[in-house]
Amino acid sequence: MQTATGTVGQRPAPAPPSLRTPDAEPVVTTDRLTKRYGQRTVVDALSLQVRRGEVFGFLGPNGAGKTTTLRMLLGLVRPTSGSATVLGRPAGTSVAQVGALVEGPGLYPYLSGRDNLRVLARYAGVGPGRIAAVLDTVDLTDRAGDRFSTYSLGMKQRLGIAAALLKDPALVVLDEPTNGLDPAGISEVRTLLRRLAAEGRTVVLSSHLLGEVEQICDRVAVVASGRLLVESSVEELRGLGRLVVDADPLETAVAVAGRLLGADRVSVVDGALHLQAAPGETAAVNRALVTAGVGVTGLRQEARTLEEVFLQLTEPGDPPPAETPGRRPRRVGRSAR
Amino acid sequence: MSAAVAAPGARPARSSGSLPAIVGAELLKLRRRPATWVLLGLWPALQLVFSLVIPYISYTRGSSFEGIPPEQVLTSTLPDRLVANALSGLPLFGGALLLTLGALLAGSEYGWGTLKSLLGQGPRRTTVLAGQLLALVAVLAATVVVSFALTAAVSAAIAGAESAPADWPGAGELARGFGGGLLVATTWGALGVLLGTALRGTALAIGLGLVWVLAVESLVVNVAAPLLGFFDALQRGLPGVNAGSLVAALAGGDVRTPGVVAVVDGGQAAWVLAAFLAAASALTALLLTRRDLT
């Protein structure tokens, strides 16, 4: 199996997600990016940053404005106001280094997979050798001679991703690459995304599969009704997990935990001690309780999933924050600038 | 960050294939598309049937054809009438088929979502259009040549079978015939591309185009123009009327195809068609560059 770079170059070993983007420069920046169709505002003053080398999840319910935002980044749709830069240039002018799959693979049904890539390669100005490399990357070499219309949904998505990789892009934009796929297809795309990330490419990924996003992405932005709700690392977005401790005597345990973590992070629920604590704090909590003579009979970490956070952020009746002084989108941790 | 991934600015902002490469890609698409072969095959086939086969069968049965005596019918199928016989159907049914091809070429890019894929590879929108139009001109030129070649072959066979003289038109007449035919064909194709782009699809574009070519122009010419001066003036600016006028001029005035009329002289017809071609191309470019690709 070749890498997506084929013979173009070797990429270094992957870094863990949380370490991939320390202080990297932004490759995508939007500044109050807005798109209106008539009276309807589809994207509303969206400001976010994607850093070089990170896998950035772009999340939101249907109709949140994700695809329109991605289309603006690619120059397919013009903003009504605001601006966007991609790889240091105005959006739409840096397409030489951007590969994209937006709203499904747009390919010719009567052409074979290989001929589809041949057409796009001529448009891109890349040599025919690249076609074999990207076909290999998406494991479609064996079916490359078959007509695109005969492909399964998963194969079509993979060919669309292959088309996005033709130019060996520094930035890959994938809009719902797992849409309509069965579990096997999702697994294939997930593997491919991990490989892209491992090769050091910057990936912007729009997806509804929050489990996948949680596993793959370094940072995420959540949008709803065209507005940015939060931009954060996945870890920070999930926030402090809940540490549930069965302790005796409970009163002593509450006091010890309060001194260690702060009283606002300590509560008692159904006779158990509930602490807002990161996984790394578990050992310290246990040590402090035992040192204070508290018997610890149970201790378990209950972390929030990205899905829980997403649903909490986007649930109906919780209006998105207005872009007004005093009520701005949450930017958590390192992204708060 | 991988050393293999270029830093911003290391590569040109907009890098794409050259125009010849894009034309090559478009020719590949056209060559592999079944609809291309059907539409471009139908025109020469219909041309042969109506300009040579049916008249010749009529002659062999000794009956007149459209009121013309059998001897004159035979004369009209001989090689010296090559230009007329190769092009006479182009203004009407040839035009309808080529307009359909143009509408398919442009409209299906929206239906299949392929335009965004092409633009995503880096070319400017106007470069995409230029590549598509040049590829269209190339296949239309080949089809005009094929139409001439088939007509010549069948005419020569008829002349041989009837021991009739095989006087071929001169090179100048052939060149003018080819150029005029290509102008008519390209104009219809470009109008199809405009419709496909304007309507962002194929069905409505083809429907409207066919209604225009086969019905509206005919009504204007045959019903409205004889009654009202406005329509009499208007018909001189219609693409079908000018296509018919140009082909009639190239054929020496001898075009009997129903629905093909000669209202203006050949020179004016050529200019009007060229203006239609330029306007259709410019308007398509304007639509393509100004509109969002949603």
Interface residues (C-beta under 8 A of the other chain):
Chain A: T5 V8 G9 Q10 R11 P12 A24 V27 R52 G53 R71 L74 G75 L76 V77 R78 L87 G88 R89 T93 S94 V95 A96 Q97 V98 G99 A100 V102 E103 G104 P105 G106 L107 Y108 P109 Y110 L111 D115 R118 V119 L120 A121 R122 Y123 A124 G125 A163 A164 L166 K167 D168 A170 E199 G200 R201
Chain B: M1 S2 A3 A4 V5 A6 P8 G9 R11 P12 A13 R14 S15 S16 G17 S18 A21 I22 G24 A25 L28 K29 R32 R33 P34 W112 G113 T114 L115 K116 S117 L118 L119 G120 Q121 G122 P123 V128 D292 L293 T294
